[in-house]
Amino acid sequence: MMDFTLTSLATITIFVTSKMAMLDIPNLSTIRLSETSASDWKYISEGGATIVFSYRGPPHPSFDGTVLRLRKQKLHQALPKTADGVQMFCETPDAAGPDDPMIEFQQNVIGRLISPEFLVQLQLVDIEHQWLENFALQHDFLRPEGRRQVDTIDLSKGKAMLATDLVGSKGCAVEIKPKWGFLPFPAHLSPETSPVKLQTCRTCMHTHLRQSRGEPAAVDYCPLDLFSGAEERTVRAIRGLWNAWMDSGGAVNNLRIFSQGEMLKPDEGESIAIWSQTIFGLNNPTLDELRESFVGALLPIIMETPVLRTLSRLQRTLDALDREGLCKLRAEAEALRSLPSDDKARLSRPTPVTETHLSEPTTTEWASFLDSYLTSNDALDHGDPSPSNLRYYILAYLLSATFKDCSLIMKLPSTHDERGFVKVIDLDPKSVNKMKGWEMLDQQLVESYAKISGALRRICRE
């Protein structure tokens, strides 16, 4: 893989034709969601924190070519229901609350690490409570049953976000969730975990765990192939994603395909036939022919974009200690913090550690962290990290998690004269409160995979 300096990450660009430039979204002061009805918006997809709808109503200068992104909340956090099962609604929604952190985070943090050319334009809008209430009632039953059993639209929010619609236009758009693009540094791995973690990537270990539980999983896909920059390995990765999409009926979220603004499912024969004819010019193709046409269309876009190399480098340099090293550093810092003042004064290096090391980062703190990361990260001794830098490593780990969980939207060219483009989405800030869960999952993944005979373990190659 090609290498880039940290300071060059924000200057990487890719040629995109003028027809594929980002849409301009009007100033929020002119936007009123109440000018639309719930039926003007079509459910597209959702993740763990948000749900996305595409505008499909009559022509409107504020909403044409946009998607609406609403926050979700877990069912156990939602308001109670009435006797007839209808959810009660909050009388005082959070209309005056803080802006969605995603916009500020993308502008002030992500925008310093990834060229704006690869980012989607975001715009915050106010939501009238009655409008959101009606919207939720009309759309919730259209969501997948598995999602409805876990969470719901957060009716306490008074704000939502508009973004450029990358999948709702004509042609074909592909969403890929690449996941982890590196193997960990060995410095802080234990003798028990090192043989596993340095041979098999974290995503492949997670795939094994899902498969062992009978859950849909992309068993033929290794992200290190996708991140490799090698054509043969990239082809293997795309085929693996396609196979998982087909075998799971589209349930595995590593790959989603949108055609003419609609999400495709492998079992929708008529839609697949139209897609194969419209996008690839194929009539009644075999599944192998359709897969290879898909691979051939996606391959040049992936090979030409620098985004995957950027994401891989950001992930690895921000996660310099691995979960194990970060846990050790936190334990050391907490032990030092409990020492009497006289003992602290005799330490060979200062250890200004406070209980705030597990608080949520502020905008100012993110800015200070990036200043250090972009100028001093390579100078830090990651092999022997100082407890005084614990907060730095926590923020780095959180930011790495954002890049590990993001998605790519790739637009396939509709004519031979056009070139595809790539956008990075789902770049939400991660909460400090998630760290304990990540640590437990990491331990569980390694322990589960270590039970496999060494000869049968998957060897992932960077």
C-alpha positions, 0 to 999 in steps of 0.5 A: 500500500502507498504511504502518506504523511499525516499532514497530507491527509487533508489535501488528498483529492480525486477528480469528479465530473461537474455532473457529480458535484455535491448538491447545494442545500439552502440556508436552514432559515428558509427550510420548513419541514412542515412544508412537506408531508410524511408521505413525501419521504421514503424510508431508505436505511438506518444504522445504530443511531440514525434513520434515513429518508429520501425526499420523493415529494413534489418539486421543492427547492429546499428538499429536492435531492436531499435525505432527512436523517433522524436520531433514534433511541432505544425502546427502553428509553422511549416514552411509555405507550397508551393503553391501545399501544400507541407511543406517548409523545413528549410535550416539550421536545428538545427544540432548544437543545444543542445542535446535532454534534455530527455537523460540528464534528464533521466541520471541525474534526473530520474536515481536517483529516479527509478532503471535503471533496469526499464528504457530504454536505450537512444542514441542521433544520428545526422539526415541529413536534406535531410534524415529527409525531405524525411522521413517526406514526406513518413510517415506523411500521415500514421499518425492518421488524428487527430494527423496530424491536430494538429502537424507534425515532427519538420524538424528544428531538427538535432538530434533524439533519438534511444531507445530499441524497447520494442514492436517490437519483438515477443510476446505481449507487453502492454502499460499502461498510469496509470496517477495520483496515489494519492489523494491530501493533504488537507492542502491547499484545499479550502472549495469549492474544498476539498469535491471534491478533497478528494473524487474523484481522478483527473484522474476520474474527467478528465474522466468525463469531457471528457465523458461530451464532447462526447470524448472517455474516460476510464469510468470504470478505476480508477488509484487508483485501479491500484496503490492499490497493492490489487489484487481485485482492480487491476483486476478491473483496468485492466478490466476497461482499457480493456473495454475502449480499446474495447469501443473506438476502441483503441482510448483511450490512457490509454491502447495499445496492441502490438502483434508480433510488431504490434499495435492491434485494437479491430475491427481487427478481424483477428489480434485479432484471431491470437493474442488470439491463439498465446498468450493465446492458445484460438480458437474463444474465446468470448470477456469475455474469451479473456478479462479474459485471458488478465487480468490473464496474466497481473495481476501477472506482475503488482502485482510483480513489485514495479514500481507502488508503486514507481511512486505513492510515487514520484507523491504525495511527489513531489506534496505536495502542490497541484495546489492550495497551489502552486498558493497561495505560488507563489502569496505570494512570488510575493507580498513579492518581490514587498515590499520595501527593508526596509519592507523585512528586517523586515520579520520574515523569509527571502524571497529571491524570484526573477523573475527567479522562472519561468525560465526553470531549468538547469542541475545543478539546477536539481541536487541541487533540488534532493539533497534536495528532497532526504534528506530534503523533509520530514523535510519541513513544507508543511503545512506552506511552506516558500516563500523562497522555492518557486523554490523548490516547482515549480521544485517538481511540474514539476517532479511530472508532469513527473511521472503523465504522464509517461507510462509503457511497460509490456512484457507478457511472451511467455512461462511458463518459462519466467517472464514478465518485466516492463519498464517506458517510456515517462519520458520527462522533463516538461516545466515551461510554461505548469504550467498556463495551468495545473492550469486552467485545474485543476480549470475547472475539479473541477468546472465541477465535483462539479456540480454532486450531491454528492451521484453520485460522484465517490469515489476513495479510496487510 
